[in-house]
Amino acid sequence: QDQQTITNKEGSMSTPRDLQTGYSGRKMLCIGGVTIICVCVLNYIEIINKYTGMMGGILMMDSDSAAGQSLLAIESAPNYTLVGTTTQKAEIAVNHQDEDAVGDYIMPIIAETNAAPSCPEGQFYLEDKVVITNSNSQSNEQPRLIPNVLYQTGKSRCLTHHFKRGIETWRKDPEMANVYHDDEAMDELLNDPKWEKYFPNLKYFLQCVNHAEMPVMKADVWRLLIVWENGGIYADLDVLPTDVFHNNTIREDDDAFFTIDVGRVSQYFFAASPRHPLLFNAVLCAIDKVLSNKKVFPPFHTGPGAMKCGHRLFLNSTDGIQHLNQTTIQTSPIDGRRVRIEPEGSFIIRDFVLRSKKKAYKDMGMLHYHENRRGAIYGGKTCSEFVGIPNYNTTYG
């Protein structure tokens, strides 16, 4: 009996039966742990398969007319990597602007986030939000004309607390994707040769704006171009949705959606379906106003002034655009395209950072346009003369 009794580390006595029982317990614990690990691994594989398209997931774009945005949403951010087979990647329409139907062949694909670069202390790195839906879902709902994708821009992807909080408010909508362009991505889009076909003077506009060192004017035109090409929603970084703004605020049949800004359509927030003529006209107005002037001032030339000009051309009228004060649905007499306009306070909070606005912009290395006014900057010449366009005739300036 003494030989069969063993002293453990604590000094207590253990019998062989005790040891056998303890061994069995440890064995069962190990088996349980392995089982849990296996289940986790299988679940992980299932999730990976789902998000790489093996289970029919696609990058969300709820309007056939806006397909192809799925790829743009990934390519717009350098911190994303395409995941998918060579065949899948090859079948994605990189440039779909001249296609008659672009919504049928977007392959299942997802973006994996690489390690985010570091930001200055007190700032937060922003990644694009990509939304996944099931391509096999049987839904009787009519697809929206305006894709549920929010576009925003800023100097970099490192955001201050104020602007981070604002974007997070938008992202509470689980069905809304969010694409963000920093200055580098914005310049890449603006300098794309594809615009030559539609806006041949855009390159001269960029020369003048770069010379004037007015990036806010580039951002004004960027928002018009990216929504015109792809369809979607735009909001300034200091704009928030109200509690009543939700996924159905922009209706399925809305062709364009604006709020009222001092009696005219808003430029700090708007939404439109792809190729909406109001935005196309606003781009033409912004380019012409800059080329035909000796001075630059964003509100008049590329901001609200350009949007107002585009709205006037859309309606083929000089009236009916400065007296908005209630819900209005307007139809263009030229092509029948529509726009819905709502009072601002119903859906949008503007300048939510209030007195902290200038500091919030400054902390991100950005200037509000009020702090970046420029006078005669082309040596007494107009922008068109400065860049060497002979005999330029202004149309809207």
C-alpha positions in Angstrom: 0.0 0.0 0.0 2.9 2.4 0.8 4.4 1.7 -2.6 1.1 2.5 -4.4 0.8 5.9 -2.7 2.4 8.8 -4.4 3.0 12.3 -3.1 2.2 15.2 -5.4 3.8 18.6 -5.6 1.5 20.1 -2.9 2.5 17.3 -0.5 -0.9 15.5 -0.6 -1.3 11.8 -1.3 -2.6 10.4 -4.6 -3.5 6.9 -5.4 -3.2 5.3 -8.9 -7.0 5.5 -9.2 -6.8 9.3 -8.6 -4.1 9.6 -11.2 -6.1 7.6 -13.7 -9.2 9.8 -13.1 -7.1 13.0 -13.5 -5.6 11.7 -16.7 -9.0 10.9 -18.1 -10.2 14.4 -17.3 -7.2 16.0 -19.0 -7.8 13.7 -22.0 -11.4 14.8 -22.3 -10.4 18.4 -21.9 -7.9 18.1 -24.7 -10.5 16.4 -27.0 -13.0 19.2 -26.2 -10.4 21.9 -27.0 -9.5 20.2 -30.3 -13.2 20.0 -31.2 -13.7 23.7 -30.5 -10.7 24.6 -32.6 -12.0 22.4 -35.5 -15.4 24.0 -35.4 -13.8 27.5 -35.4 -11.6 26.6 -38.3 -14.6 25.2 -40.3 -16.7 28.3 -39.5 -13.7 30.5 -40.6 -13.4 28.6 -43.9 -17.2 29.0 -44.4 -16.9 32.7 -43.9 -13.9 33.0 -46.2 -15.8 31.0 -48.9 -18.8 33.2 -48.5 -16.9 36.5 -48.9 -14.8 35.3 -51.8 -17.9 34.4 -53.8 -18.0 30.6 -53.2 -21.4 31.0 -51.6 -22.9 33.5 -54.0 -22.0 36.8 -52.3 -21.4 39.8 -54.4 -20.2 43.3 -53.7 -23.3 45.3 -53.1 -24.7 47.4 -55.8 -28.4 47.4 -55.7 -29.0 48.9 -59.1 -28.1 47.1 -62.3 -27.4 50.5 -63.9 -24.6 51.0 -61.4 -22.8 47.6 -61.7 -19.1 48.0 -62.0 -19.0 50.2 -58.9 -18.1 47.2 -56.9 -14.7 47.2 -58.6 -14.3 51.0 -58.2 -15.1 50.7 -54.5 -12.1 48.5 -54.1 -9.7 50.2 -56.5 -10.4 53.6 -55.0 -8.5 52.6 -51.9 -4.8 51.5 -52.0 -5.3 49.5 -48.8 -7.5 47.0 -50.5 -6.5 43.9 -52.4 -8.6 42.0 -54.9 -9.5 38.5 -53.9 -10.7 36.1 -56.5 -9.7 33.9 -59.4 -8.1 35.2 -62.5 -11.3 34.4 -64.4 -13.4 36.4 -62.0 -11.1 39.4 -62.2 -11.0 39.3 -66.0 -14.8 39.3 -66.2 -15.3 42.5 -64.2 -16.0 45.5 -66.3 -13.3 48.0 -65.4 -14.6 50.8 -67.6 -18.4 50.3 -68.1 -19.3 53.7 -69.1 -20.1 52.9 -72.7 -21.9 49.6 -72.0 -25.6 49.4 -72.7 -26.1 46.9 -69.8 -23.6 46.6 -67.1 -25.4 44.9 -64.3 -25.4 41.3 -65.2 -21.8 40.0 -65.0 -20.2 41.5 -61.9 -18.5 38.4 -60.5 -18.3 37.5 -56.8 -15.4 39.2 -55.3 -14.4 40.8 -52.0 -11.7 43.1 -50.7 -9.3 42.2 -48.0 -7.8 45.0 -45.9 -4.1 45.1 -45.6 -2.3 46.6 -42.6 -3.4 50.2 -42.3 -0.7 52.8 -42.2 -0.2 54.8 -39.0 -1.8 58.1 -38.5 -0.8 61.1 -36.3 -1.7 60.9 -32.7 -5.4 61.6 -32.2 -6.4 60.7 -35.7 -8.0 57.5 -37.0 -7.4 55.6 -40.3 -10.5 55.2 -42.5 -11.1 52.2 -44.6 -13.8 51.9 -47.3 -17.0 50.1 -46.2 -18.0 47.4 -48.7 -21.4 45.9 -48.3 -22.2 42.3 -49.2 -25.5 41.0 -50.4 -26.6 37.5 -51.6 -26.8 37.4 -55.3 -29.2 34.4 -55.1 -31.7 36.1 -53.0 -35.2 36.1 -54.4 -36.5 39.6 -53.9 -39.6 41.2 -55.4 -38.3 44.7 -54.7 -37.6 47.0 -57.6 -33.9 47.9 -57.7 -33.1 51.5 -56.8 -32.2 53.9 -59.5 -29.7 55.6 -57.2 -27.1 53.1 -55.7 -26.8 53.1 -52.0 -23.1 54.1 -52.0 -21.9 57.2 -50.2 -18.9 59.0 -51.6 -16.7 61.3 -49.5 -13.3 62.9 -49.8 -10.6 64.5 -47.7 -6.9 65.3 -47.7 -6.0 61.9 -46.3 -7.5 58.8 -44.8 -6.4 59.9 -41.3 -9.4 61.6 -39.8 -9.9 63.7 -36.7 -12.4 62.6 -34.1 -15.1 65.0 -35.4 -15.1 63.7 -38.9 -14.6 60.0 -37.9 -17.8 60.4 -35.8 -19.6 61.9 -38.7 -18.7 59.0 -41.1 -19.6 56.4 -38.4 -23.1 58.0 -38.2 -23.6 57.4 -41.9 -22.3 53.9 -41.6 -25.0 52.9 -39.2 -27.0 52.0 -42.2 -26.0 48.4 -42.7 -26.9 48.5 -46.4 -25.0 51.6 -47.3 -21.5 51.2 -48.8 -19.0 54.1 -48.2 -16.2 55.0 -50.6 -13.6 57.6 -49.5 -11.0 59.3 -51.8 -8.0 61.0 -50.3 -6.1 63.7 -52.4 -4.1 61.1 -54.2 -7.1 59.0 -55.3 -9.0 62.2 -56.2 -6.2 63.4 -58.5 -6.0 59.9 -60.1 -9.7 60.0 -60.9 -9.7 63.6 -62.2 -6.7 63.0 -64.4 -8.1 59.8 -66.0 -8.0 60.2 -69.8 -11.6 58.8 -70.1 -13.0 62.3 -69.3 -11.6 63.7 -72.5 -14.5 62.3 -74.4 -17.1 64.1 -72.3 -15.2 67.1 -70.8 -12.3 68.0 -73.1 -11.5 71.2 -71.2 -11.2 69.4 -67.8 -7.4 69.2 -68.2 -7.2 73.0 -68.6 -9.4 73.5 -65.6 -7.0 71.3 -63.6 -4.0 73.3 -64.7 -5.6 76.5 -63.5 -6.8 75.1 -60.2 -3.5 73.5 -59.5 -1.7 76.8 -60.2 -4.1 78.6 -57.9 -3.5 76.0 -55.2 -7.2 75.5 -54.6 -7.8 71.8 -53.9 -11.3 72.6 -52.7 -12.2 73.4 -56.3 -11.0 70.0 -57.5 -13.1 68.4 -54.8 -16.1 70.3 -56.0 -15.7 68.8 -59.5 -14.6 65.3 -58.2 -17.9 64.9 -56.4 -19.9 65.7 -59.5 -17.9 63.4 -61.7 -17.9 60.3 -59.5 -21.6 60.4 -58.9 -22.3 61.3 -62.5 -20.4 58.2 -63.7 -21.4 55.7 -61.1 -24.5 57.0 -59.4 -24.7 57.2 -55.6 -24.7 59.7 -52.8 -22.3 62.5 -51.8 -22.0 64.2 -48.5 -19.4 66.7 -47.1 -17.4 65.4 -44.1 -19.3 67.9 -41.9 -22.7 66.7 -43.0 -24.8 64.2 -40.9 -28.0 62.4 -41.6 -30.8 63.2 -39.2 -32.7 60.5 -37.2 -35.4 60.3 -39.9 -32.9 59.7 -42.7 -32.9 55.9 -43.4 -32.4 53.4 -46.2 -35.8 54.3 -47.8 -35.4 58.1 -47.7 -34.1 58.0 -51.2 -36.9 56.2 -53.0 -36.6 53.4 -55.5 -37.7 55.6 -58.4 -35.8 58.8 -57.4 -33.6 59.8 -60.3 -31.9 62.5 -58.3 -32.3 63.8 -54.7 -31.3 67.1 -53.3 -32.0 69.2 -50.2 -32.7 72.9 -50.3 -29.8 75.3 -49.7 -30.9 79.0 -49.5 -33.6 78.5 -52.1 -31.4 76.3 -54.5 -30.4 72.7 -54.7 -27.6 71.6 -52.3 -24.1 71.0 -53.3 -22.8 69.7 -50.0 -25.2 66.8 -50.1 -26.9 65.2 -53.1 -27.7 61.9 -54.7 -28.3 60.9 -58.4 -28.6 57.9 -60.7 -25.7 57.3 -63.2 -25.4 59.8 -66.0 -27.8 62.3 -64.5 -27.8 65.4 -66.8 -28.0 67.9 -63.9 -24.5 66.8 -62.7 -23.2 66.7 -66.2 -24.2 70.3 -66.8 -22.8 71.3 -63.4 -19.4 70.0 -64.5 -19.5 71.9 -67.7 -20.5 75.1 -65.7 -17.7 74.7 -63.2 -15.1 74.2 -66.0 -16.4 77.2 -68.0 -16.6 79.5 -65.0 -13.0 78.8 -64.0 -11.6 79.1 -67.6 -13.4 82.4 -68.3 -12.4 84.3 -65.1 -9.2 86.0 -63.9 -10.0 85.2 -60.3 -11.2 82.1 -58.5 -13.8 81.8 -55.8 -15.1 78.3 -55.1 -18.7 79.1 -54.1 -19.4 81.0 -57.3 -17.3 79.0 -59.8 -17.2 75.3 -58.7 -19.4 75.0 -55.7 -23.1 76.1 -55.2 -22.8 78.4 -58.2 -21.9 75.6 -60.6 -24.7 73.4 -59.2 -27.2 76.2 -59.6 -26.0 76.7 -63.2 -26.3 72.9 -63.9 -29.8 72.9 -62.4 -30.8 75.8 -64.7 -29.6 74.0 -67.8 -31.4 70.8 -66.6 -34.7 72.7 -66.5 -33.8 74.7 -69.7 -34.9 77.7 -67.7 -33.6 80.8 -65.9 -36.4 80.7 -63.3 -37.6 78.1 -60.8 -34.3 77.5 -59.2 -33.8 80.3 -56.7 -37.2 80.1 -54.9 -37.3 76.6 -53.5 -38.9 76.3 -50.1 -40.8 73.0 -50.0 -40.8 69.5 -51.4 -40.6 69.7 -55.2 -40.3 67.1 -58.0 -39.1 68.6 -61.2 -38.9 67.0 -64.7 -36.5 68.2 -67.4 -38.3 69.3 -70.6 -35.3 68.1 -72.5 -35.1 64.4 -71.7 -37.7 63.7 -69.0 -35.1 63.0 -66.3 -36.3 63.9 -62.8 -35.1 65.4 -59.5 -36.7 65.4 -56.1 -35.9 68.3 -53.7 -36.6 68.3 -50.0 -36.2 70.9 -47.2 -32.7 70.6 -45.6 -33.7 70.1 -42.0 -35.9 67.1 -42.7 -33.0 64.8 -43.5 -29.6 66.5 -43.2 -27.6 68.3 -40.5 -25.1 70.7 -42.0 -21.9 71.9 -40.4 -22.3 69.6 -37.4 -18.9 70.5 -36.0 -20.0 74.1 -35.7 -17.4 76.3 -34.0 -14.9 73.5 -34.2 -15.1 73.3 -38.0 -12.0 75.4 -38.9 -9.9 73.6 -36.3 -11.2 70.2 -37.4 -10.2 71.0 -41.0 -6.9 72.4 -39.9 -6.1 69.3 -37.9 -6.4 67.3 -41.1 -4.2 69.7 -43.1 -7.2 71.2 -44.9 -8.4 74.8 -45.4 -12.0 75.9 -45.5 -12.6 77.9 -48.7 -13.1 81.1 -46.7 -9.5 80.8 -45.6 -8.2 80.1 -49.1 -9.5 82.9 -51.3 -7.3 83.9 -54.2 -7.3 87.1 -56.2 -5.8 87.8 -59.6 -3.5 84.8 -59.9 -3.0 84.4 -63.7 -1.0 87.6 -64.3 -4.0 89.7 -65.3 -5.2 87.0 -67.7 -8.2 84.7 -67.7 -7.5 81.1 -66.9 -8.1 80.1 -70.6 -5.5 82.7 -71.7 -3.1 81.5 -69.0 -3.2 77.9 -70.2 -3.1 78.9 -73.9 -6.6 78.3 -75.2 -7.0 80.7 -78.2 -10.2 82.6 -78.6 -12.1 80.9 -75.8 -15.7 81.7 -75.8 -17.5 81.4 -72.4 -20.9 79.7 -72.3 -21.9 79.8 -68.7 -19.2 82.0 -67.0 
